[in-house]
Amino acid sequence: MISRRRFVHGFTGAAFVLGAMRWNATRGAATTPVAVLSGTQFDLTIDELPVNYTGARRTAIAINGQVPGPTLRFREGDTVTIRVTNRLLTTTALHWHGLIVPADMDGVPGVSFAGIAPGTTFEYRFKVNQSGTYWYHAHARFQEQVGLYGSIVIDPRNSERHPAQREHVVLFSDWSDLDPEDIYRTLKLQSDYFNRGKRTAADFVRDARSQGLSAAVADRRAWGAMRMQPTDLADVSGYAYTYLTNGVTPDGNWTGTFAKGERVRLRLINGSAMSVFDVRIPDLKLTVVAADGQDIEPVTVDELRIAAGEVFDVLVEPQDDRAYTILAQSIDRSGYARGTLAPRTGMEAPIPALDPRPVLAMSDMGMAHGGGEHAHHGGGQMSPAQPTSPTVDMRAAQPRTNLDDPGPGLRNNGRRVLTYADLHTLGGPIDTREPGRELELRVTGHMERFIWSFDGRKFSEAPPIRFTYGERLRIALINDTMMTHPIHLHGMWSEVEDEAGKFLVRKHTVALQPGQQVRYAVTADALGRWAFHCHLLYHMEAGMFREVHVE
């Protein structure tokens, strides 16, 4: 049996790769860093790879023998050719997350191309029309969950707006020794199986003392009627996951070096399948200079939340000759990824205690004063105010529109936390036209049945969303669920607006908090068929996916 600490922190550090990497005999951590490939011609091979993160040997899917795959370094304005050879027994594909490419180069099987069949090589070729930090990953069933992802750095045609003396890619991800098909099957059978932080009788006693008995009872009744748990912030928790930094477990202590007084750029990427991380470096301020690859007006914070698929570039300036911990705690506080900034490898800094597990309130669900709409299916009963779809178990009657809220678990924690209201992309919107129409989409789900959808319709039941080529439109997303959903539109930028309709920030992945509405403008300047989906992998596979046709 593997101890809980050993399971969460990792057996010996990084992946155990047979015949592919050198090993430190005392720690067992791989000494070969993630490869960096640069230029205009790239050859990538996808194959199975034996790994050992927790003391149990498992099989990952790797790129060029590494998890994560090599960092690809492009230059803005170049045309790149990427030849991908599939040595798996199943079809695979790579999607260039956040890159604006032709539809047939986007890498989504069944939408933009047929996929890469076993034993074949597919050639991606496109012009690089942007700069910044991005990433790439599989878009074939659950291959992303078992290692098929890597980072992309695109150097600008001219100099960096915010130059640094040193930089590091910091790619967070989640690994499980469980087969992802088994995880998915478990969630369908019991959606809260991995939630080991449910409220107990002791919690009720504490709430009754602090809030009063009647308020505590009313709160329990409200959540019971919805058949939901206010601590259910992540479908898959640290009970099943080991959280990685650049493919290294917390005990493996991935380290990025610096010289005292240097300005260091950290390219933070959430390449996880199902995790939202809250990132901070105790004793260092984070100056955020880019969001999803786009330069923003610099904003200095202590902490930021990064959802699956999101990317932030931050600058730090360590002034002391000491180590600093990079802490990325999961949103449900069930575990963490950890790395270190230090003058030399082998150094460590204290790891702070995890914050308390957040507990959602009815106000988080778009239900003012503890009221609002909710459906429940016990005994066939349903509130008459509710949607009639059996795939929807709640609806936010009064969704929040504020963007200055850091989200559950980060409010009033004594630290300055980044919010979307802080993000201002330099240069303004790419299109100054006022949107000609607005499309409202509700982000919906049934927690108990683990069905996820847009407007109560799973992908298998939904027609495509149609954009007219060249139009400027507004999408209003309303989160009718109790979970944070990072929504990713392929092929086009999502330009987030404030409550007054003013442009804020250009993103490729927009994170929706529970019970929140976010509006953004889109210019339909990319012909073809595109994917539009939640970037929580199991949510996407469970139905929160649509095709967008630009025609």
QUIFENBEL-V557658 format. One record per backbone hydrogen bond with DSSP energy under -1.0 kcal/mol. CO is the residue of the C=O (numbers start at 0). NH is the residue of the N-H. E is the energy in kcal/mol with one decimal. If there is no record, write none. Layout:
BEGIN
((CO	NH	E) (CO	NH	E))
END
This chain:
BEGIN
((2	6	-2.4) (3	7	-2.5) (4	8	-2.8) (5	9	-1.7) (8	250	-2.1) (12	248	-2.7) (16	19	-1.0) (21	30	-1.6) (23	27	-3.4) (28	23	-1.3) (34	70	-3.0) (36	72	-3.3) (39	80	-3.1) (41	82	-3.0) (43	84	-2.9) (44	63	-2.8) (45	86	-2.8) (46	61	-3.0) (48	59	-3.3) (50	57	-2.7) (52	10	-3.9) (57	50	-2.9) (59	48	-2.3) (61	46	-2.0) (62	65	-1.2) (65	62	-2.0) (70	36	-3.1) (71	152	-2.5) (72	38	-1.2) (73	154	-2.6) (74	77	-2.2) (77	127	-3.3) (79	125	-1.8) (80	41	-2.4) (81	123	-3.0) (82	43	-3.1) (83	121	-2.6) (84	45	-3.0) (85	118	-2.4) (91	115	-3.2) (94	96	-1.2) (94	136	-1.8) (95	98	-1.9) (96	134	-1.1) (98	100	-1.0) (101	104	-2.0) (102	105	-1.4) (107	110	-2.1) (107	111	-2.2) (107	112	-1.2) (112	109	-2.4) (115	91	-2.1) (116	119	-1.8) (119	85	-2.6) (121	83	-3.0) (123	81	-2.9) (125	79	-2.6) (127	76	-3.6) (131	153	-2.9) (133	151	-2.7) (134	96	-1.2) (135	149	-2.4) (136	94	-3.1) (139	142	-2.1) (142	147	-1.7) (143	146	-1.3) (145	60	-2.9) (146	148	-1.7) (147	137	-2.2) (148	68	-3.3) (149	135	-2.8) (150	71	-2.4) (151	133	-3.0) (152	73	-2.0) (153	131	-2.7) (154	75	-3.0) (165	264	-2.7) (167	266	-2.9) (169	268	-2.4) (170	245	-3.4) (171	270	-2.5) (172	243	-2.6) (174	241	-2.9) (178	182	-2.0) (179	183	-2.5) (180	184	-2.3) (181	185	-2.4) (182	186	-2.3) (183	187	-2.0) (184	188	-1.7) (185	189	-3.1) (189	192	-1.9) (191	194	-1.4) (193	195	-1.2) (199	203	-1.8) (200	204	-2.2) (201	205	-2.2) (202	206	-2.6) (203	207	-2.7) (204	208	-1.9) (205	209	-2.1) (206	210	-3.4) (207	211	-1.3) (211	215	-2.1) (212	216	-2.6) (213	217	-2.5) (214	218	-2.2) (215	219	-2.1) (216	220	-2.4) (217	221	-2.3) (218	222	-2.1) (219	223	-2.4) (220	224	-2.5) (221	225	-1.2) (222	227	-1.9) (228	231	-1.9) (229	359	-2.9) (230	232	-1.8) (236	239	-1.7) (236	240	-1.8) (241	174	-2.6) (243	172	-1.9) (244	247	-1.4) (247	244	-2.6) (253	339	-2.1) (255	341	-2.0) (258	261	-2.5) (262	164	-1.5) (262	165	-1.4) (263	315	-2.4) (264	167	-2.4) (265	267	-1.1) (265	313	-2.3) (266	169	-2.9) (267	311	-2.2) (268	171	-2.9) (268	270	-1.0) (269	308	-2.7) (272	536	-2.8) (275	330	-2.0) (276	305	-3.0) (277	328	-2.1) (278	303	-2.0) (279	326	-2.7) (280	283	-2.3) (285	300	-3.0) (286	314	-2.4) (287	298	-1.6) (288	295	-2.3) (289	312	-2.2) (290	293	-1.9) (293	290	-2.4) (294	425	-2.2) (298	287	-3.0) (300	285	-3.0) (302	417	-2.4) (303	278	-3.2) (305	276	-2.3) (306	309	-2.4) (309	269	-2.2) (310	291	-3.3) (311	267	-2.6) (312	288	-2.5) (312	289	-1.2) (313	265	-3.1) (314	286	-2.3) (315	263	-3.0) (317	260	-2.8) (319	321	-1.8) (323	340	-2.9) (325	338	-2.0) (326	279	-2.2) (327	336	-2.6) (328	277	-2.6) (329	332	-2.2) (334	329	-2.4) (336	327	-2.5) (338	325	-2.6) (339	255	-2.9) (340	323	-2.9) (341	257	-1.2) (343	346	-1.1) (360	363	-1.1) (361	364	-1.2) (361	366	-1.6) (362	365	-1.3) (365	397	-2.7) (366	369	-1.3) (367	370	-2.2) (376	379	-1.7) (377	380	-1.6) (382	385	-2.0) (388	391	-1.4) (392	374	-1.5) (399	516	-3.7) (402	420	-1.8) (406	409	-2.1) (415	301	-3.1) (415	302	-1.7) (418	421	-1.4) (419	422	-1.5) (423	296	-2.4) (424	427	-1.2) (436	473	-2.7) (438	475	-2.7) (440	477	-2.3) (441	454	-3.4) (442	479	-2.4) (443	452	-2.6) (444	392	-2.2) (445	449	-1.2) (445	450	-1.6) (450	445	-2.7) (452	443	-2.2) (453	456	-2.0) (456	453	-1.4) (457	460	-1.8) (458	461	-1.1) (464	548	-3.2) (466	550	-2.2) (467	470	-2.5) (470	523	-2.7) (471	435	-3.3) (472	521	-3.0) (473	438	-3.4) (474	519	-2.4) (475	440	-2.8) (476	517	-2.3) (477	442	-3.6) (480	514	-1.2) (484	511	-2.7) (485	534	-3.5) (486	509	-2.7) (487	532	-2.1) (493	506	-2.9) (494	520	-2.5) (495	503	-2.9) (495	504	-1.1) (497	500	-2.0) (501	497	-2.6) (503	424	-2.1) (504	495	-2.4) (506	493	-2.9) (509	486	-3.1) (511	484	-2.0) (512	515	-1.6) (514	399	-2.9) (515	478	-2.7) (517	476	-2.9) (518	496	-2.7) (519	474	-3.2) (520	494	-2.7) (521	472	-2.6) (522	524	-2.2) (523	469	-3.6) (527	549	-2.9) (529	547	-3.0) (530	489	-2.6) (531	545	-2.7) (532	487	-3.1) (535	539	-2.3) (536	540	-2.3) (537	541	-1.3) (538	543	-2.4) (539	542	-1.5) (541	451	-1.2) (542	544	-2.1) (543	533	-2.0) (545	531	-1.9) (546	464	-3.1) (547	529	-2.8) (548	466	-2.9) (549	527	-2.1))
END
